[in-house]
């Protein structure tokens, strides 16, 4: 492998690791908010994030440990891994229904302070920018594992918007009837976008032979 390719691969690996670490921190923070304020939505979202982390770590392990083979074998392993993990991602997407039910059907009057709102808003902004920049790069790569990881960035960015919505509602007086309706409509919209994105990406990539 050329030195330039090694440097590029190391930068990509570090970027993925940083993304995983930031997600772990955010998942722990949501868990803390859930326990501290007895907010079932925050706890459910933290579980969702931990499931995403498991998917990311699985993909990373395959890429770093099991593709030290010839290029043809790498391609086969990556394609199989992409298909398998994409199915798990679709299942995890459906799990988002649970926190939405907890948020809308059985809302709890949680009084978040301004600090959680600022923290989650900052994280959401970072995730959106990071996801868009990396997804653009995924169109140029021939590595399906990297494509999957960057698709997960998009999904996580959308979920972070949903989390921010919930936090802002809690900061501004809690969940009243009008907010219930708005949250239900927007949350369903987010889930539909995520599921459609997952399906379209899978159909687009599953039959492509990457090098």
N, C-alpha and C positions, 0 to 999 in steps of 0.2 A: 504494500500500500504506500502511495506517495505521502510525503510529509504534509503536503497541503490537505490531502484527504484526511489524514490523522487529526490535524488541527481542527478541521471542520467537524469531524465526528465527535471529538472531545467537547467542542463548543455546544453541539447539539445535545450531548449527554448531560452536560452541566445545566443546560437550559431546562431539560426535562426534570432533572433532579430538583432544581430550584422550584419548578412548578409544583412538584409533588410535595415538597416541604411547605410551600405556602398554603397548599390545600389542607395539609395535615394541621397546620396552625389554625386555619380558619374553621376546620371541623371541630377542633378542641375548643375554640372560642365559642362556637355555637352551642356546643355541649355545656360549656360553662354558663352561658346565658339561659339555657333551658333549665339547668339545675337551680341556678341562683334565683331566677324569676318564675320558676315552675311553669315554663312555657313548653308545651308538648310539641309545638311546631318546630322550635329550635332544636329540640332533641332529635326529632324525626329527620330534619335536614342534616344534622351532624352525622347520623347513621348513613344517609344517602351519600354524603361526601366520603365517608370511610369506605363505602362500597366502590366508589369511583377510584379511590386510592388503590384498592386491591386490584382493580383492572389495570391501572397504570403500572403498578409494580410487577404484575404478571407479564405485561408486554415488555417491560424493561428487562426482566430476567431472561425472557426468551431471546431478546435482541443481544444481550451481553454474554450469555452463557451457552446458548444452544445453536447459535448460527456461526460458530467458528468452523465452518465447513466450506466446501466448494460453492461457487456462486450459484450454481443451479439448485443445490440443496438449500441454500439460504432462501432463495425465492420460494421454494415449495413450503418451507417452514413458515415463512412470513405470511404467505397466502392462507395457510391453514389456521395460523394464529389469528389473523385478521378476521376470518369468518367466525371462528369460535368465540372470540371476545366480543365481536359485534352483536352476537346473539345475547350474550350476557348484558351488554350495554342496553339493548332494547328492553330486556327484562327489568333492569334497574330504572330505566326511564318510566316504566309503568308504575314503579314503586313511588314515584312522585305524587301519585294520587293520594297516598296516605297522609302526608303532611298537609296537603290542600284540604282534605276532609277535616283534619284537626284544626286548621286555621279558620275555615268557614262554618262548618257545622257545629263544632263545639269550641267556640272562641273563649279565651280566658282574658280577663282584663289585666293585661300586663303593662306595667309602667316602665318602659325602657327610658333610660336617660339619653342625653345628647351624645355621649361618648360612643355607645354601641352604633348609633346612626352614622356618625362620622367614620368610625372604623369600617363598617360594612360598606358604606358609600365609597370609601377609598379602595377597598378590596375589589369592589365591583368594577370601578373605573379601570383599575390595573388589569383585571381579568379580561375585560372587553378589548382593551388595546392589545394585550398580549395574544389573545385568541385570534384577532383579526390579522395581526402581523404574521403569526405562525401558520394560520390557515392558508394565507397567500403563498407561503413557502412550500406547503404540502403539495401544491399543484405542480411543483418543479421536481419533486423527489420521486425516486423509483422504489422507495422503501415503504411497504404497506404498514409496518409497525409505526413508523413516524406519522403516516397518514392517520392512523387510528388515534394516536396520542394527540394530534392536533385537532381531530374531530372532537375529542373529549374536552379540549380547551373551549371550543365553541359551546358545547352543552353546558359546561360548568359556568361559563359567562352568563348564559341565559338563566340558569338556576340562581346565580348570585343576584340577578335583577329581581327575581321572585322573592328572595330573602330580604333584599333591600326594601321592597314594597311592604312586606310584613313588618319590618322594623319601623319604617316611617309611620305606618298606621298606629303602631303601639306607642310611638313617641307623641303622636298628635291626637291623643284622646282615646285610643282603643277602637274596637270593632263594633260600630253601630250597624243598623240595618242597611243603610246605603253603601257602607263600606263592604259589608258582606257580599252584596250583589256585584259591586265593582271587582272585588277580590276574586270572586268565583269566575267572572267572565275573563279577567286578565290571566288568571291561573290556568284555566282551561286552554286559553290561547297559547300560553307558554308551553304547556304539555304537548299540544298539537304540533307546534313548531319544532320542538325537540324530537318527537317521534317521527315526523315527516323528514326532518334532516337526517336522522339515523337511517331510515329506510332508503332514502334517495342515495345517501353516501354508500350504503352497503350494495345496493343494486348497481351503482356506477362502478364500483371497484372490485366486486367479487369475481368477475370473469376476466379481469385484466391480468395478464402475466407480467409482473414486474421483474426487473433484473436484480 
